[in-house]
Each structure stands twice: as structure tokens, then as C-alpha cells.
Amino acid sequence: MVKVIELLKEKNYCLERFLDESRREKLSFKARRFDNLDSLYKKREQILLNIQTIDERINKLFEKEDQSLLNPPRTSEMNKLLENIKINVRSILEEDLQIISCIEDEKSKIIREISSTREGRKVLKGYRAV
């Protein structure tokens, strides 16, 4: 079970990195700087792949381990780590909603700017027709 605890700690670390990346870029997005959007998604995708690998390793360990090896101190530590994972995931979801909001706000501003010009209105009419 010690290995499972190590993997849960590693998963928490990955989630914290994911959250840090999101928070850092959210500040840029709020300042209307979206040039790192692709980089953010690539970093996050790599972190998600790492988390997936960790989950697969945990599943394999649980298939092999005897569940009776779970003594109270270990289960208590695992429960704390799982609760921390849950908190990190909630925080990530909240950050993502804010990021999506920033992107949608910028999209709306661009559409308003485009529609304020005569040529832009023609482009928008063609876009809506599609």
C-alpha cells in the first residue's frame, strides 16, 4: 500500500501543476493576451497523460494487493490524499470555467468589433449563413 500512497501523492502533484498552469494563464487571458493558449493546452494534455498513467499503475497495484493490508493509518492517509485530489479537481473545474468565460468574452468583443464595420457585417452574415 505504500506504493499506492506514493502514487496518490504523485497524482496530487500533477493536479497541482495543472492548476498552477491554469491560474497563470488565466491572468494572461484576463489581460486579453491569448498567445499562450496552444501552449497551455499542450502542457495540460501532457499532465493529463501523466495522471492517466498514474491511475493505471494504481489499478494494477490494487489488482495485486491484498485488501487486508489496509491498516487504519494507511487508509487514513489514503483518504486524506483522495480528499486532496477531490479538492484539486474542483479547483481545476472552477479555473476552467473562468478561462472559458475569458475566451467567450473576448470572442464576443471581436464579433462586436467586426460587426461595427460595413465589411465586417458582410462577413458575419456569410458566417451566420454557414
N, CA, C and O atoms as CSV, one atom per row, in Angstrom:
chain,resi,resn,atom,element,x,y,z
A,1,MET,N,N,0.806,-1.193,0.000
A,1,MET,CA,C,0.000,0.000,0.000
A,1,MET,C,C,0.851,1.259,0.000
A,1,MET,O,O,0.378,2.333,-0.372
A,2,VAL,N,N,2.081,1.132,0.409
A,2,VAL,CA,C,2.972,2.283,0.427
A,2,VAL,C,C,3.133,2.833,-0.992
A,2,VAL,O,O,3.178,4.046,-1.194
A,3,LYS,N,N,3.217,1.946,-1.954
A,3,LYS,CA,C,3.364,2.370,-3.344
A,3,LYS,C,C,2.119,3.129,-3.817
A,3,LYS,O,O,2.240,4.110,-4.551
A,4,VAL,N,N,0.945,2.693,-3.412
A,4,VAL,CA,C,-0.299,3.380,-3.785
A,4,VAL,C,C,-0.296,4.785,-3.201
A,4,VAL,O,O,-0.691,5.738,-3.871
A,5,ILE,N,N,0.143,4.916,-1.970
A,5,ILE,CA,C,0.208,6.231,-1.329
A,5,ILE,C,C,1.178,7.140,-2.080
A,5,ILE,O,O,0.891,8.318,-2.291
A,6,GLU,N,N,2.316,6.598,-2.481
A,6,GLU,CA,C,3.278,7.383,-3.273
A,6,GLU,C,C,2.652,7.837,-4.587
A,6,GLU,O,O,2.840,8.979,-5.008
A,7,LEU,N,N,1.912,6.947,-5.231
A,7,LEU,CA,C,1.271,7.293,-6.500
A,7,LEU,C,C,0.176,8.342,-6.307
A,7,LEU,O,O,0.007,9.222,-7.151
A,8,LEU,N,N,-0.560,8.254,-5.214
A,8,LEU,CA,C,-1.580,9.265,-4.932
A,8,LEU,C,C,-0.927,10.631,-4.691
A,8,LEU,O,O,-1.461,11.658,-5.111
A,9,LYS,N,N,0.202,10.641,-4.030
A,9,LYS,CA,C,0.937,11.888,-3.831
A,9,LYS,C,C,1.403,12.456,-5.171
A,9,LYS,O,O,1.336,13.661,-5.413
A,10,GLU,N,N,1.868,11.572,-6.021
A,10,GLU,CA,C,2.313,11.990,-7.349
A,10,GLU,C,C,1.140,12.543,-8.165
A,10,GLU,O,O,1.290,13.524,-8.893
A,11,LYS,N,N,-0.011,11.912,-8.038
A,11,LYS,CA,C,-1.199,12.389,-8.748
A,11,LYS,C,C,-1.590,13.774,-8.246
A,11,LYS,O,O,-1.928,14.650,-9.042
A,12,ASN,N,N,-1.546,13.975,-6.944
A,12,ASN,CA,C,-1.840,15.294,-6.383
A,12,ASN,C,C,-0.863,16.340,-6.901
A,12,ASN,O,O,-1.253,17.464,-7.217
A,13,TYR,N,N,0.390,15.968,-6.985
A,13,TYR,CA,C,1.398,16.887,-7.515
A,13,TYR,C,C,1.063,17.284,-8.955
A,13,TYR,O,O,1.149,18.458,-9.316
A,14,CYS,N,N,0.685,16.311,-9.764
A,14,CYS,CA,C,0.314,16.595,-11.157
A,14,CYS,C,C,-0.914,17.510,-11.228
A,14,CYS,O,O,-0.958,18.440,-12.033
A,15,LEU,N,N,-1.890,17.241,-10.392
A,15,LEU,CA,C,-3.083,18.090,-10.372
A,15,LEU,C,C,-2.738,19.512,-9.942
A,15,LEU,O,O,-3.294,20.472,-10.474
A,16,GLU,N,N,-1.840,19.651,-8.998
A,16,GLU,CA,C,-1.420,20.977,-8.568
A,16,GLU,C,C,-0.682,21.712,-9.682
A,16,GLU,O,O,-0.859,22.918,-9.856
A,17,ARG,N,N,0.138,20.995,-10.430
A,17,ARG,CA,C,0.815,21.600,-11.602
A,17,ARG,C,C,-0.208,22.052,-12.626
A,17,ARG,O,O,-0.099,23.146,-13.181
A,18,PHE,N,N,-1.204,21.209,-12.877
A,18,PHE,CA,C,-2.279,21.516,-13.821
A,18,PHE,C,C,-2.980,22.804,-13.374
A,18,PHE,O,O,-3.219,23.702,-14.182
A,19,LEU,N,N,-3.299,22.882,-12.106
A,19,LEU,CA,C,-3.987,24.039,-11.546
A,19,LEU,C,C,-3.116,25.289,-11.636
A,19,LEU,O,O,-3.611,26.363,-11.975
A,20,ASP,N,N,-1.840,25.162,-11.339
A,20,ASP,CA,C,-0.923,26.306,-11.431
A,20,ASP,C,C,-0.839,26.842,-12.859
A,20,ASP,O,O,-0.868,28.052,-13.081
A,21,GLU,N,N,-0.735,25.930,-13.819
A,21,GLU,CA,C,-0.688,26.351,-15.229
A,21,GLU,C,C,-1.959,27.116,-15.603
A,21,GLU,O,O,-1.900,28.152,-16.266
A,22,SER,N,N,-3.099,26.596,-15.172
A,22,SER,CA,C,-4.372,27.236,-15.485
A,22,SER,C,C,-4.458,28.623,-14.854
A,22,SER,O,O,-4.865,29.584,-15.507
A,23,ARG,N,N,-4.081,28.721,-13.602
A,23,ARG,CA,C,-4.142,30.013,-12.900
A,23,ARG,C,C,-3.218,31.043,-13.533
A,23,ARG,O,O,-3.581,32.209,-13.683
A,24,ARG,N,N,-2.034,30.607,-13.899
A,24,ARG,CA,C,-1.062,31.510,-14.513
A,24,ARG,C,C,-1.600,32.058,-15.833
A,24,ARG,O,O,-1.531,33.261,-16.085
A,25,GLU,N,N,-2.128,31.188,-16.658
A,25,GLU,CA,C,-2.621,31.621,-17.960
A,25,GLU,C,C,-3.927,32.397,-17.861
A,25,GLU,O,O,-4.203,33.264,-18.690
A,26,LYS,N,N,-4.730,32.086,-16.846
A,26,LYS,CA,C,-5.977,32.827,-16.670
A,26,LYS,C,C,-5.696,34.316,-16.494
A,26,LYS,O,O,-6.435,35.155,-17.010
A,27,LEU,N,N,-4.640,34.642,-15.776
A,27,LEU,CA,C,-4.267,36.038,-15.586
A,27,LEU,C,C,-3.933,36.694,-16.926
A,27,LEU,O,O,-4.292,37.848,-17.160
A,28,SER,N,N,-3.254,35.968,-17.793
A,28,SER,CA,C,-2.955,36.486,-19.136
A,28,SER,C,C,-4.241,36.674,-19.934
A,28,SER,O,O,-4.406,37.675,-20.632
A,29,PHE,N,N,-5.140,35.715,-19.828
A,29,PHE,CA,C,-6.388,35.799,-20.576
A,29,PHE,C,C,-7.221,36.989,-20.129
A,29,PHE,O,O,-7.845,37.662,-20.949
A,30,LYS,N,N,-7.229,37.246,-18.833
A,30,LYS,CA,C,-7.976,38.400,-18.321
A,30,LYS,C,C,-7.398,39.709,-18.851
A,30,LYS,O,O,-8.108,40.706,-18.976
A,31,ALA,N,N,-6.095,39.694,-19.162
A,31,ALA,CA,C,-5.430,40.864,-19.727
A,31,ALA,C,C,-5.511,40.864,-21.256
A,31,ALA,O,O,-4.824,41.639,-21.920
A,32,ARG,N,N,-6.356,39.988,-21.805
A,32,ARG,CA,C,-6.590,39.872,-23.256
A,32,ARG,C,C,-5.345,39.419,-24.026
A,32,ARG,O,O,-5.155,39.798,-25.181
A,33,ARG,N,N,-4.515,38.620,-23.392
A,33,ARG,CA,C,-3.351,38.033,-24.057
A,33,ARG,C,C,-3.605,36.530,-24.186
A,33,ARG,O,O,-3.562,35.787,-23.206
A,34,PHE,N,N,-3.868,36.109,-25.413
A,34,PHE,CA,C,-4.227,34.708,-25.656
A,34,PHE,C,C,-3.160,33.964,-26.453
A,34,PHE,O,O,-3.415,32.875,-26.968
A,35,ASP,N,N,-1.980,34.542,-26.555
A,35,ASP,CA,C,-0.944,33.931,-27.385
A,35,ASP,C,C,-0.413,32.611,-26.823
A,35,ASP,O,O,0.207,31.846,-27.562
A,36,ASN,N,N,-0.636,32.323,-25.546
A,36,ASN,CA,C,-0.147,31.066,-24.958
A,36,ASN,C,C,-1.223,29.995,-24.845
A,36,ASN,O,O,-1.026,28.992,-24.160
A,37,LEU,N,N,-2.348,30.195,-25.503
A,37,LEU,CA,C,-3.455,29.244,-25.386
A,37,LEU,C,C,-3.055,27.844,-25.859
A,37,LEU,O,O,-3.334,26.856,-25.180
A,38,ASP,N,N,-2.412,27.761,-27.004
A,38,ASP,CA,C,-1.982,26.445,-27.510
A,38,ASP,C,C,-0.974,25.793,-26.568
A,38,ASP,O,O,-1.034,24.592,-26.308
A,39,SER,N,N,-0.064,26.592,-26.071
A,39,SER,CA,C,0.942,26.077,-25.138
A,39,SER,C,C,0.276,25.544,-23.864
A,39,SER,O,O,0.664,24.495,-23.350
A,40,LEU,N,N,-0.715,26.262,-23.366
A,40,LEU,CA,C,-1.433,25.819,-22.176
A,40,LEU,C,C,-2.086,24.470,-22.424
A,40,LEU,O,O,-1.971,23.563,-21.600
A,41,TYR,N,N,-2.766,24.330,-23.546
A,41,TYR,CA,C,-3.446,23.069,-23.829
A,41,TYR,C,C,-2.459,21.916,-23.999
A,41,TYR,O,O,-2.750,20.793,-23.588
A,42,LYS,N,N,-1.314,22.174,-24.589
A,42,LYS,CA,C,-0.306,21.119,-24.730
A,42,LYS,C,C,0.248,20.691,-23.370
A,42,LYS,O,O,0.402,19.499,-23.104
A,43,LYS,N,N,0.544,21.669,-22.513
A,43,LYS,CA,C,1.048,21.350,-21.176
A,43,LYS,C,C,0.015,20.550,-20.391
A,43,LYS,O,O,0.335,19.553,-19.745
A,44,ARG,N,N,-1.230,21.011,-20.463
A,44,ARG,CA,C,-2.282,20.335,-19.725
A,44,ARG,C,C,-2.514,18.925,-20.256
A,44,ARG,O,O,-2.771,18.003,-19.482
A,45,GLU,N,N,-2.426,18.759,-21.557
A,45,GLU,CA,C,-2.604,17.433,-22.153
A,45,GLU,C,C,-1.520,16.478,-21.670
A,45,GLU,O,O,-1.797,15.312,-21.389
A,46,GLN,N,N,-0.290,16.968,-21.573
A,46,GLN,CA,C,0.812,16.129,-21.081
A,46,GLN,C,C,0.595,15.750,-19.615
A,46,GLN,O,O,0.839,14.609,-19.221
A,47,ILE,N,N,0.143,16.696,-18.824
A,47,ILE,CA,C,-0.124,16.406,-17.413
A,47,ILE,C,C,-1.242,15.372,-17.294
A,47,ILE,O,O,-1.165,14.466,-16.463
A,48,LEU,N,N,-2.277,15.504,-18.118
A,48,LEU,CA,C,-3.375,14.531,-18.093
A,48,LEU,C,C,-2.900,13.133,-18.478
A,48,LEU,O,O,-3.365,12.140,-17.919
A,49,LEU,N,N,-1.984,13.057,-19.423
A,49,LEU,CA,C,-1.410,11.748,-19.789
A,49,LEU,C,C,-0.634,11.153,-18.620
A,49,LEU,O,O,-0.694,9.947,-18.381
A,50,ASN,N,N,0.094,11.998,-17.892
A,50,ASN,CA,C,0.813,11.526,-16.704
A,50,ASN,C,C,-0.164,11.004,-15.653
A,50,ASN,O,O,0.068,9.963,-15.039
A,51,ILE,N,N,-1.252,11.732,-15.456
A,51,ILE,CA,C,-2.262,11.314,-14.480
A,51,ILE,C,C,-2.896,9.990,-14.903
A,51,ILE,O,O,-3.144,9.122,-14.066
A,52,GLN,N,N,-3.154,9.839,-16.178
A,52,GLN,CA,C,-3.729,8.590,-16.676
A,52,GLN,C,C,-2.786,7.419,-16.399
A,52,GLN,O,O,-3.228,6.344,-15.993
A,53,THR,N,N,-1.506,7.627,-16.616
A,53,THR,CA,C,-0.508,6.585,-16.342
A,53,THR,C,C,-0.487,6.241,-14.854
A,53,THR,O,O,-0.403,5.070,-14.485
A,54,ILE,N,N,-0.563,7.252,-14.011
A,54,ILE,CA,C,-0.585,7.016,-12.562
A,54,ILE,C,C,-1.813,6.198,-12.187
A,54,ILE,O,O,-1.714,5.245,-11.414
A,55,ASP,N,N,-2.968,6.566,-12.730
A,55,ASP,CA,C,-4.202,5.823,-12.440
A,55,ASP,C,C,-4.096,4.361,-12.870
A,55,ASP,O,O,-4.550,3.466,-12.159
A,56,GLU,N,N,-3.501,4.127,-14.023
A,56,GLU,CA,C,-3.323,2.749,-14.494
A,56,GLU,C,C,-2.410,1.965,-13.543
A,56,GLU,O,O,-2.659,0.795,-13.255
A,57,ARG,N,N,-1.367,2.614,-13.067
A,57,ARG,CA,C,-0.452,1.944,-12.129
A,57,ARG,C,C,-1.154,1.639,-10.806
A,57,ARG,O,O,-0.944,0.578,-10.217
A,58,ILE,N,N,-1.983,2.565,-10.344
A,58,ILE,CA,C,-2.738,2.336,-9.102
A,58,ILE,C,C,-3.684,1.151,-9.279
A,58,ILE,O,O,-3.772,0.289,-8.405
A,59,ASN,N,N,-4.389,1.108,-10.403
A,59,ASN,CA,C,-5.313,-0.001,-10.666
A,59,ASN,C,C,-4.594,-1.337,-10.677
A,59,ASN,O,O,-5.095,-2.317,-10.126
A,60,LYS,N,N,-3.431,-1.385,-11.296
A,60,LYS,CA,C,-2.658,-2.629,-11.327
A,60,LYS,C,C,-2.239,-3.055,-9.926
A,60,LYS,O,O,-2.282,-4.237,-9.584
A,61,LEU,N,N,-1.837,-2.081,-9.126
A,61,LEU,CA,C,-1.437,-2.404,-7.747
A,61,LEU,C,C,-2.616,-2.942,-6.947
A,61,LEU,O,O,-2.456,-3.882,-6.169
A,62,PHE,N,N,-3.786,-2.364,-7.127
A,62,PHE,CA,C,-4.952,-2.830,-6.380
A,62,PHE,C,C,-5.399,-4.214,-6.835
A,62,PHE,O,O,-5.977,-4.968,-6.052
A,63,GLU,N,N,-5.139,-4.547,-8.081
A,63,GLU,CA,C,-5.469,-5.891,-8.551
A,63,GLU,C,C,-4.580,-6.930,-7.868
A,63,GLU,O,O,-5.014,-8.054,-7.615
A,64,LYS,N,N,-3.345,-6.554,-7.572
A,64,LYS,CA,C,-2.373,-7.486,-6.993
A,64,LYS,C,C,-2.395,-7.493,-5.466
A,64,LYS,O,O,-2.141,-8.526,-4.847
A,65,GLU,N,N,-2.693,-6.363,-4.864
A,65,GLU,CA,C,-2.592,-6.213,-3.405
A,65,GLU,C,C,-3.720,-6.922,-2.671
A,65,GLU,O,O,-4.838,-7.053,-3.171
A,66,ASP,N,N,-3.395,-7.360,-1.506
A,66,ASP,CA,C,-4.377,-7.929,-0.594
A,66,ASP,C,C,-5.024,-6.770,0.171
A,66,ASP,O,O,-4.333,-6.007,0.846
A,67,GLN,N,N,-6.326,-6.642,0.065
A,67,GLN,CA,C,-7.033,-5.529,0.693
A,67,GLN,C,C,-6.908,-5.537,2.214
A,67,GLN,O,O,-7.096,-4.502,2.853
A,68,SER,N,N,-6.597,-6.674,2.791
A,68,SER,CA,C,-6.436,-6.744,4.243
A,68,SER,C,C,-5.190,-5.992,4.712
A,68,SER,O,O,-5.034,-5.734,5.905
A,69,LEU,N,N,-4.305,-5.641,3.780
A,69,LEU,CA,C,-3.109,-4.885,4.136
A,69,LEU,C,C,-3.427,-3.431,4.476
A,69,LEU,O,O,-2.557,-2.696,4.942
A,70,LEU,N,N,-4.661,-3.021,4.244
A,70,LEU,CA,C,-5.063,-1.658,4.558
A,70,LEU,C,C,-5.294,-1.516,6.052
A,70,LEU,O,O,-6.356,-1.869,6.566
A,71,ASN,N,N,-4.300,-1.003,6.734
A,71,ASN,CA,C,-4.464,-0.768,8.161
A,71,ASN,C,C,-4.940,0.670,8.378
A,71,ASN,O,O,-4.799,1.500,7.480
A,72,PRO,N,N,-5.492,0.976,9.535
A,72,PRO,CA,C,-6.063,2.318,9.767
A,72,PRO,C,C,-5.154,3.503,9.434
A,72,PRO,O,O,-5.624,4.456,8.813
A,73,PRO,N,N,-3.882,3.487,9.818
A,73,PRO,CA,C,-3.053,4.644,9.453
A,73,PRO,C,C,-2.914,4.823,7.939
A,73,PRO,O,O,-2.915,5.944,7.429
A,74,ARG,N,N,-2.796,3.713,7.247
A,74,ARG,CA,C,-2.664,3.808,5.792
A,74,ARG,C,C,-3.963,4.263,5.148
A,74,ARG,O,O,-3.941,5.105,4.249
A,75,THR,N,N,-5.072,3.736,5.579
A,75,THR,CA,C,-6.352,4.157,4.993
A,75,THR,C,C,-6.624,5.611,5.318
A,75,THR,O,O,-7.184,6.333,4.494
A,76,SER,N,N,-6.243,6.049,6.490
A,76,SER,CA,C,-6.424,7.453,6.863
A,76,SER,C,C,-5.601,8.357,5.947
A,76,SER,O,O,-6.094,9.379,5.470
A,77,GLU,N,N,-4.365,7.982,5.710
A,77,GLU,CA,C,-3.511,8.771,4.815
A,77,GLU,C,C,-4.063,8.757,3.389
A,77,GLU,O,O,-4.084,9.786,2.715
A,78,MET,N,N,-4.506,7.588,2.940
A,78,MET,CA,C,-5.086,7.492,1.598
A,78,MET,C,C,-6.339,8.351,1.490
A,78,MET,O,O,-6.538,9.029,0.482
A,79,ASN,N,N,-7.181,8.332,2.512
A,79,ASN,CA,C,-8.395,9.153,2.491
A,79,ASN,C,C,-8.068,10.642,2.411
A,79,ASN,O,O,-8.741,11.395,1.706
A,80,LYS,N,N,-7.036,11.060,3.136
A,80,LYS,CA,C,-6.612,12.458,3.072
A,80,LYS,C,C,-6.130,12.817,1.672
A,80,LYS,O,O,-6.460,13.878,1.141
A,81,LEU,N,N,-5.349,11.925,1.087
A,81,LEU,CA,C,-4.850,12.170,-0.268
A,81,LEU,C,C,-5.992,12.201,-1.280
A,81,LEU,O,O,-6.003,13.040,-2.182
A,82,LEU,N,N,-6.946,11.295,-1.133
A,82,LEU,CA,C,-8.098,11.277,-2.048
A,82,LEU,C,C,-8.946,12.534,-1.887
A,82,LEU,O,O,-9.462,13.061,-2.873
A,83,GLU,N,N,-9.091,13.011,-0.675
A,83,GLU,CA,C,-9.829,14.258,-0.434
A,83,GLU,C,C,-9.095,15.440,-1.077
A,83,GLU,O,O,-9.717,16.336,-1.649
A,84,ASN,N,N,-7.786,15.424,-0.974
A,84,ASN,CA,C,-6.987,16.473,-1.608
A,84,ASN,C,C,-7.131,16.429,-3.127
A,84,ASN,O,O,-7.189,17.471,-3.779
A,85,ILE,N,N,-7.187,15.241,-3.681
A,85,ILE,CA,C,-7.408,15.088,-5.124
A,85,ILE,C,C,-8.748,15.695,-5.496
A,85,ILE,O,O,-8.853,16.420,-6.485
A,86,LYS,N,N,-9.771,15.402,-4.710
A,86,LYS,CA,C,-11.101,15.929,-4.973
A,86,LYS,C,C,-11.107,17.465,-4.944
A,86,LYS,O,O,-11.724,18.106,-5.794
A,87,ILE,N,N,-10.427,18.033,-3.977
A,87,ILE,CA,C,-10.341,19.495,-3.862
A,87,ILE,C,C,-9.615,20.080,-5.070
A,87,ILE,O,O,-10.045,21.089,-5.629
A,88,ASN,N,N,-8.523,19.450,-5.468
A,88,ASN,CA,C,-7.780,19.931,-6.643
A,88,ASN,C,C,-8.624,19.865,-7.907
A,88,ASN,O,O,-8.596,20.790,-8.719
A,89,VAL,N,N,-9.364,18.799,-8.079
A,89,VAL,CA,C,-10.204,18.656,-9.278
A,89,VAL,C,C,-11.289,19.739,-9.291
A,89,VAL,O,O,-11.558,20.337,-10.333
A,90,ARG,N,N,-11.906,19.987,-8.144
A,90,ARG,CA,C,-12.916,21.067,-8.074
A,90,ARG,C,C,-12.306,22.414,-8.427
A,90,ARG,O,O,-12.906,23.203,-9.156
A,91,SER,N,N,-11.123,22.671,-7.912
A,91,SER,CA,C,-10.441,23.935,-8.196
A,91,SER,C,C,-10.116,24.062,-9.679
A,91,SER,O,O,-10.244,25.140,-10.261
A,92,ILE,N,N,-9.699,22.964,-10.281
A,92,ILE,CA,C,-9.403,22.965,-11.713
A,92,ILE,C,C,-10.666,23.279,-12.506
A,92,ILE,O,O,-10.626,24.066,-13.453
A,93,LEU,N,N,-11.782,22.672,-12.127
A,93,LEU,CA,C,-13.041,22.946,-12.821
A,93,LEU,C,C,-13.434,24.410,-12.693
A,93,LEU,O,O,-13.886,25.014,-13.666
A,94,GLU,N,N,-13.270,24.984,-11.520
A,94,GLU,CA,C,-13.583,26.403,-11.323
A,94,GLU,C,C,-12.687,27.284,-12.192
A,94,GLU,O,O,-13.161,28.234,-12.814
A,95,GLU,N,N,-11.408,26.970,-12.233
A,95,GLU,CA,C,-10.475,27.732,-13.067
A,95,GLU,C,C,-10.836,27.615,-14.535
A,95,GLU,O,O,-10.798,28.603,-15.268
A,96,ASP,N,N,-11.185,26.413,-14.968
A,96,ASP,CA,C,-11.551,26.209,-16.363
A,96,ASP,C,C,-12.801,26.996,-16.736
A,96,ASP,O,O,-12.886,27.538,-17.838
A,97,LEU,N,N,-13.760,27.063,-15.838
A,97,LEU,CA,C,-14.953,27.875,-16.115
A,97,LEU,C,C,-14.585,29.344,-16.282
A,97,LEU,O,O,-15.140,30.031,-17.140
A,98,GLN,N,N,-13.662,29.821,-15.476
A,98,GLN,CA,C,-13.219,31.209,-15.601
A,98,GLN,C,C,-12.443,31.433,-16.895
A,98,GLN,O,O,-12.582,32.474,-17.536
A,99,ILE,N,N,-11.627,30.453,-17.275
A,99,ILE,CA,C,-10.877,30.553,-18.536
A,99,ILE,C,C,-11.849,30.579,-19.709
A,99,ILE,O,O,-11.710,31.397,-20.619
A,100,ILE,N,N,-12.825,29.691,-19.685
A,100,ILE,CA,C,-13.822,29.657,-20.760
A,100,ILE,C,C,-14.561,30.991,-20.829
A,100,ILE,O,O,-14.838,31.492,-21.918
A,101,SER,N,N,-14.874,31.558,-19.689
A,101,SER,CA,C,-15.548,32.845,-19.643
A,101,SER,C,C,-14.692,33.934,-20.279
A,101,SER,O,O,-15.204,34.760,-21.034
A,102,CYS,N,N,-13.402,33.944,-19.983
A,102,CYS,CA,C,-12.493,34.920,-20.592
A,102,CYS,C,C,-12.466,34.781,-22.109
A,102,CYS,O,O,-12.508,35.773,-22.837
A,103,ILE,N,N,-12.395,33.540,-22.572
A,103,ILE,CA,C,-12.349,33.281,-24.012
A,103,ILE,C,C,-13.659,33.711,-24.664
A,103,ILE,O,O,-13.647,34.330,-25.728
A,104,GLU,N,N,-14.778,33.391,-24.040
A,104,GLU,CA,C,-16.087,33.777,-24.590
A,104,GLU,C,C,-16.250,35.302,-24.614
A,104,GLU,O,O,-16.797,35.855,-25.568
A,105,ASP,N,N,-15.780,35.969,-23.575
A,105,ASP,CA,C,-15.847,37.438,-23.547
A,105,ASP,C,C,-15.038,38.037,-24.687
A,105,ASP,O,O,-15.489,38.967,-25.355
A,106,GLU,N,N,-13.854,37.505,-24.904
A,106,GLU,CA,C,-13.008,38.011,-25.988
A,106,GLU,C,C,-13.651,37.730,-27.345
A,106,GLU,O,O,-13.620,38.576,-28.239
A,107,LYS,N,N,-14.223,36.561,-27.491
A,107,LYS,CA,C,-14.908,36.212,-28.736
A,107,LYS,C,C,-16.058,37.193,-29.000
A,107,LYS,O,O,-16.238,37.655,-30.126
A,108,SER,N,N,-16.819,37.500,-27.973
A,108,SER,CA,C,-17.933,38.448,-28.119
A,108,SER,C,C,-17.430,39.837,-28.497
A,108,SER,O,O,-18.033,40.506,-29.336
A,109,LYS,N,N,-16.330,40.276,-27.885
A,109,LYS,CA,C,-15.758,41.585,-28.217
A,109,LYS,C,C,-15.322,41.630,-29.677
A,109,LYS,O,O,-15.552,42.620,-30.372
A,110,ILE,N,N,-14.701,40.567,-30.127
A,110,ILE,CA,C,-14.234,40.517,-31.521
A,110,ILE,C,C,-15.429,40.553,-32.468
A,110,ILE,O,O,-15.401,41.260,-33.475
A,111,ILE,N,N,-16.468,39.801,-32.154
A,111,ILE,CA,C,-17.654,39.794,-33.010
A,111,ILE,C,C,-18.285,41.185,-33.046
A,111,ILE,O,O,-18.701,41.645,-34.109
A,112,ARG,N,N,-18.360,41.858,-31.900
A,112,ARG,CA,C,-18.906,43.220,-31.874
A,112,ARG,C,C,-18.058,44.173,-32.711
A,112,ARG,O,O,-18.590,45.012,-33.437
A,113,GLU,N,N,-16.732,44.040,-32.605
A,113,GLU,CA,C,-15.833,44.893,-33.391
A,113,GLU,C,C,-16.013,44.649,-34.882
A,113,GLU,O,O,-16.072,45.591,-35.673
A,114,ILE,N,N,-16.099,43.399,-35.252
A,114,ILE,CA,C,-16.275,43.059,-36.668
A,114,ILE,C,C,-17.616,43.571,-37.175
A,114,ILE,O,O,-17.707,44.109,-38.278
A,115,SER,N,N,-18.648,43.402,-36.369
A,115,SER,CA,C,-19.988,43.806,-36.828
A,115,SER,C,C,-20.152,45.321,-36.879
A,115,SER,O,O,-21.119,45.815,-37.459
A,116,SER,N,N,-19.215,46.071,-36.278
A,116,SER,CA,C,-19.328,47.530,-36.301
A,116,SER,C,C,-18.863,48.129,-37.622
A,116,SER,O,O,-19.097,49.312,-37.867
A,117,THR,N,N,-18.226,47.364,-38.460
A,117,THR,CA,C,-17.812,47.862,-39.773
A,117,THR,C,C,-18.720,47.282,-40.847
A,117,THR,O,O,-19.269,46.192,-40.689
A,118,ARG,N,N,-18.868,48.007,-41.917
A,118,ARG,CA,C,-19.729,47.572,-43.020
A,118,ARG,C,C,-19.233,46.247,-43.597
A,118,ARG,O,O,-20.008,45.311,-43.798
A,119,GLU,N,N,-17.954,46.188,-43.854
A,119,GLU,CA,C,-17.383,44.964,-44.421
A,119,GLU,C,C,-17.512,43.814,-43.421
A,119,GLU,O,O,-17.770,42.671,-43.799
A,120,GLY,N,N,-17.335,44.127,-42.177
A,120,GLY,CA,C,-17.465,43.117,-41.141
A,120,GLY,C,C,-18.862,42.543,-41.068
A,120,GLY,O,O,-19.032,41.345,-40.842
A,121,ARG,N,N,-19.878,43.395,-41.260
A,121,ARG,CA,C,-21.262,42.900,-41.246
A,121,ARG,C,C,-21.491,41.906,-42.372
A,121,ARG,O,O,-22.207,40.919,-42.204
A,122,LYS,N,N,-20.877,42.173,-43.528
A,122,LYS,CA,C,-20.999,41.236,-44.654
A,122,LYS,C,C,-20.378,39.888,-44.293
A,122,LYS,O,O,-20.948,38.835,-44.577
A,123,VAL,N,N,-19.205,39.934,-43.664
A,123,VAL,CA,C,-18.505,38.705,-43.275
A,123,VAL,C,C,-19.369,37.938,-42.268
A,123,VAL,O,O,-19.519,36.721,-42.380
A,124,LEU,N,N,-19.937,38.644,-41.285
A,124,LEU,CA,C,-20.756,37.989,-40.272
A,124,LEU,C,C,-22.010,37.374,-40.877
A,124,LEU,O,O,-22.423,36.287,-40.473
A,125,LYS,N,N,-22.617,38.055,-41.837
A,125,LYS,CA,C,-23.797,37.498,-42.497
A,125,LYS,C,C,-23.425,36.204,-43.199
A,125,LYS,O,O,-24.170,35.225,-43.140
A,126,GLY,N,N,-22.282,36.195,-43.859
A,126,GLY,CA,C,-21.817,34.980,-44.514
A,126,GLY,C,C,-21.501,33.894,-43.510
A,126,GLY,O,O,-21.761,32.720,-43.772
A,127,TYR,N,N,-20.950,34.256,-42.375
A,127,TYR,CA,C,-20.616,33.299,-41.317
A,127,TYR,C,C,-21.871,32.702,-40.742
A,127,TYR,O,O,-21.928,31.492,-40.520
A,128,ARG,N,N,-22.887,33.515,-40.492
A,128,ARG,CA,C,-24.148,33.010,-39.927
A,128,ARG,C,C,-24.905,32.140,-40.912
A,128,ARG,O,O,-25.651,31.245,-40.515
A,129,ALA,N,N,-24.712,32.405,-42.199
A,129,ALA,CA,C,-25.411,31.622,-43.216
A,129,ALA,C,C,-24.865,30.189,-43.282
A,129,ALA,O,O,-25.571,29.271,-43.700
A,130,VAL,N,N,-23.636,30.010,-42.877
A,130,VAL,CA,C,-22.999,28.688,-42.942
A,130,VAL,C,C,-23.442,27.855,-41.830
A,130,VAL,O,O,-23.017,26.706,-41.712
